[in-house]
Amino acid sequence: MGALDECQYIVELENGVNLGDCIEPEALAIEDAVRVLLQGLGEDINREGLRKRLIVWLRPSEKGPEVILDCLLHLCYNQNVMDIVSGALFPEAGVESKLGNAGGAGGLVIVRDLDLFSYCESCLLPFQVKCHVGYVPSGHQVVGLSKLSRVAEVFAKRLQDPQRLANEISAALQHSIKPTGVAVVLQCSHIHFPDFQSALFDPNHDGWVKILVKSGSGVFDNEKADTWTDFLSLLKFRGLNVENAHSGGPVSKSWCPSEAFRKMGQSDSAMISAVSSILHSLGENPSRKELLETPARFLNWLMNFKNCNLDMKLNGFVRTNGDFTSNEDRICSELSLPFWSQCEHHLLPFHGVVHIGYYSSNRVNPVGKSLLQSIVHFYGFKLQVQERLTRQIAESVSSFLGEDVMVVVEANHTCMISRGIEKFGSSTATFAVLGRFSTDSTARTKFLQIIPNLS
């Protein structure tokens, strides 16, 4: 569907076309559930920023007749591994194992550093995966290398536990290409959002939980086999030490930071039912043991972004512009203030840092870093878009640091990897300028040169 077609699609829906004529019943159930979640967050589902997104969420996928809810979960349960691998097995003669290994058949083949994403089955939050796959061919045939990535991606785009993900990739490749053995190592990073209070009082909060898992089949069944030694030695070239990698059963108890969740009240029952409805519509069984507490854990995180309509209290710090300007003013800054937020377009998290520049005659922040950090968190813990977040912080800070303010927000957006776009490592920078920063390019350049390189 092109841009013009999509616009026409939106117009038709807004003019009263029956959604049931265009959309699968499962997607209609998901739409209703998302509305319940947004209303439970105190949002107006008819406001411009949300109304059109509810429509676009339901746009049919270009990849097939099924409808994909790419705002919340971009999952894949209906792709067959054999369909991927069939036609991609190629004859390749090689020296068999009894006579030595010489590449091709009988030699180890490794594809490293495959960037994937998945969703934690315990809390529905996304996690990133760096995947390394190796196999020993047999029967004088090898598989197209891109197929290893595609098979791994099929299982990653499901609700997962890291160890099960590794086991499923290994088992699927063993079954489909019938090699002598398959080895899989995954480096998984689970996003760890704090709640509002812990974000305020723990400036050193680590935004990620990381784990290393491995799985093997065939000649890799034995973790002490020489084939594992060869495989792991080639990973060490990348600086990866897997001596303490987890293998075996599920790791969710030590992995998911949302395992310790608060009990949800009666008022949350409708929202819990809505999340369960989404799971069911996506082909999952909400009564599966691993998913029983998932809706509550997801809401425990989501409710951090509830629209409470609180006023920002500046506690007497409001000043007039005349208190700040002088010929001796210097550019001062507070840099790398962390923030966490929730994209209102996709209901997916984004996070990063905020840099604030301002003019002052004494190089000292007259209000303190903690207040600026509180303002950043105040506007971050809402359904947001980065551009609005940047402007709101700048306008609030200018009320007590003077009108000469510049704010730069650097953020990583989960939606850039989890909606099929797969722009791993990408980041977005936005800035707002007020007062002298809006007219003086030299001042803007000076402030931007102060910002540290966080890459």
Secondary structure, 3 states (H helix, E strand, C coil): CCHHHHHHHHHHHHCCCCHHHCCCHHHHHHHHHHHHHHHHCCCCCCCHHHHHHHHHCCCECCCCCCECCCCCCCCCCCCCHHHHHCCCEEECCCCCCCCCCCCCCCCCEEEEEEEEEEEECCCCCEEEEEEEEEEECECCEEECHHHHHHHHHHHHCCEECHHHHHHHHHHHHHHHHCCCEEEEEEEEEEECCCCHHHHHHCCCCCCEEEEEEEEEEECCCCCCCHHHHHHHHHHHCCCCCCCCCECCCCCHHHHCCCCCCCCCCHHHHHHHHHHHHHHHHCCCCCCCHHHCCHHHHHHHHHHHHCCCCCCCCCCCCCCCHHHCCCCCCEEEEEEEEEEEEEECCCCEEEEEEEEEEEEECCCCCCCCHHHHHHHHHHHHCCEECHHHHHHHHHHHHHHHHCCCEEEEEEEEECHHHHCCCCCCCCCEEEEEECCHHHHCHHHHHHHHHHCCCCC
